[in-house]
Amino acid sequence: KIMAVKSKLCLQCDDGTLLRYGKQDMRFDYKGKTLLVSAVSGWHCPVCADCVFDRHEGLRYSNAIDVFTAQIDADEAEEIKATRKSLGLNQAEAGRIFGGGISAFSEYERGKTQAHKSTVLLLRLLAKHPELLNELRK
């Protein structure tokens, strides 16, 4: 005989917080962008937003995150390539200036490796102020 569970405690909060059962939109933040996965069914924590997913909901949520992060990473790789080219740098020169070695930018632009956040931010700054590139070359 299966007994229905009437309440669950949040294991993340670990302070007696009761989870609420139902469907709720769940938010996922990555690299300054937000994904909203709608109507995720399960036990939701009102404090920390953790969730004990219903059957198949964890997989649905995880798949949505995988697609979302892959697209953001691909967009970032394209942005790195476009910015490097607009600055008139080849990949080897960019690797020397920004660090990471001669093949770093090839790997960033193919999505094989993620560029450090500082590299991405510096490239975005240089896209707006290309005149600063000469300062970095020194």
C-alpha positions as CSV (number, residue, x, y, z in Angstrom):
1,K,0.0,0.0,0.0
2,I,1.4,3.4,-1.0
3,M,1.1,6.3,1.4
4,A,0.8,9.8,0.1
5,V,3.5,12.2,1.4
6,K,1.8,15.2,2.9
7,S,4.9,17.3,3.6
8,K,8.7,17.4,3.0
9,L,11.4,19.4,4.6
10,C,14.0,21.3,2.5
11,L,17.3,19.5,2.8
12,Q,19.3,22.5,1.5
13,C,18.0,24.9,4.1
14,D,18.2,22.2,6.7
15,D,16.3,24.4,9.2
16,G,12.8,22.9,9.1
17,T,11.6,24.8,6.1
18,L,8.6,23.1,4.6
19,L,8.5,22.4,0.8
20,R,5.4,23.3,-1.1
21,Y,4.1,20.9,-3.7
22,G,2.9,22.1,-7.1
23,K,4.0,23.6,-10.4
24,Q,6.3,26.6,-10.3
25,D,8.4,28.5,-12.8
26,M,12.1,28.0,-12.1
27,R,14.9,30.4,-12.9
28,F,18.4,29.6,-13.9
29,D,21.1,32.3,-14.3
30,Y,24.2,31.9,-16.4
31,K,26.8,34.5,-17.5
32,G,24.4,37.3,-16.9
33,K,21.4,35.8,-18.7
34,T,18.3,34.2,-17.3
35,L,16.3,31.1,-18.3
36,L,12.8,30.6,-17.0
37,V,11.6,27.0,-17.2
38,S,7.8,27.2,-16.8
39,A,5.5,25.0,-14.6
40,V,8.1,22.7,-13.1
41,S,6.2,20.1,-11.1
42,G,7.6,19.0,-7.7
43,W,8.3,20.1,-4.1
44,H,9.6,23.6,-4.1
45,C,11.4,25.5,-1.3
46,P,10.0,29.0,-0.7
47,V,13.3,30.1,0.8
48,C,16.2,28.7,-1.3
49,A,14.2,27.8,-4.5
50,D,15.5,24.2,-4.4
51,C,13.2,21.6,-5.9
52,V,12.6,17.9,-5.4
53,F,11.4,17.2,-9.0
54,D,8.5,15.0,-9.9
55,R,9.2,12.2,-12.3
56,H,10.8,13.4,-15.6
57,E,10.7,17.1,-14.5
58,G,14.3,17.0,-13.4
59,L,15.3,15.8,-16.9
60,R,13.1,18.4,-18.6
61,Y,14.7,21.2,-16.4
62,S,18.2,19.8,-17.0
63,N,17.7,19.6,-20.8
64,A,16.4,23.2,-20.9
65,I,19.5,24.3,-19.0
66,D,21.9,22.3,-21.3
67,V,20.3,23.9,-24.4
68,F,20.4,27.4,-22.8
69,T,24.0,27.3,-21.7
70,A,25.2,25.8,-25.0
71,Q,23.6,28.6,-26.9
72,I,25.1,31.3,-24.6
73,D,28.6,29.6,-24.9
74,A,28.3,29.5,-28.7
75,D,27.2,33.2,-28.8
76,E,30.2,34.1,-26.6
77,A,32.6,32.2,-28.8
78,E,31.2,34.0,-31.8
79,E,31.5,37.4,-30.0
80,I,35.1,36.6,-29.1
81,K,35.9,35.9,-32.7
82,A,34.1,38.9,-34.1
83,T,35.8,41.2,-31.5
84,R,39.3,39.8,-32.2
85,K,38.8,40.3,-35.9
86,S,37.4,43.8,-35.5
87,L,40.5,44.7,-33.5
88,G,42.7,43.4,-36.4
89,L,44.3,40.7,-34.3
90,N,45.1,37.2,-35.4
91,Q,44.6,34.3,-33.0
92,A,48.3,34.0,-32.0
93,E,48.6,37.7,-31.3
94,A,45.4,37.8,-29.3
95,G,46.8,34.8,-27.2
96,R,50.0,36.7,-26.5
97,I,48.2,39.9,-25.5
98,F,45.5,38.4,-23.4
99,G,47.4,35.3,-22.2
100,G,46.5,31.7,-22.6
101,G,49.1,30.9,-25.3
102,I,49.2,30.7,-29.0
103,S,46.2,28.4,-29.5
104,A,43.9,29.8,-26.7
105,F,41.8,31.9,-29.1
106,S,41.4,29.1,-31.5
107,E,40.0,27.0,-28.6
108,Y,37.7,29.8,-27.4
109,E,36.3,30.5,-30.8
110,R,35.6,26.8,-31.5
111,G,33.9,26.5,-28.1
112,K,36.4,23.8,-27.0
113,T,37.5,25.9,-24.0
114,Q,35.7,28.8,-22.2
115,A,37.6,32.0,-22.0
116,H,38.2,33.5,-18.6
117,K,35.6,36.0,-17.6
118,S,38.3,38.7,-17.4
119,T,39.2,38.0,-21.0
120,V,35.6,38.3,-22.2
121,L,35.1,41.5,-20.2
122,L,38.3,43.0,-21.5
123,L,37.3,42.1,-25.1
124,R,34.0,43.8,-24.6
125,L,35.7,46.9,-23.3
126,L,38.0,47.0,-26.3
127,A,35.1,46.5,-28.7
128,K,33.8,49.9,-27.3
129,H,37.2,51.5,-27.0
130,P,39.6,49.9,-29.6
131,E,42.0,52.8,-29.1
132,L,43.0,51.1,-25.8
133,L,44.5,48.1,-27.6
134,N,47.8,49.9,-28.0
135,E,48.1,50.2,-24.2
136,L,47.8,46.4,-24.0
137,R,50.4,45.8,-26.7
138,K,53.0,47.7,-24.6
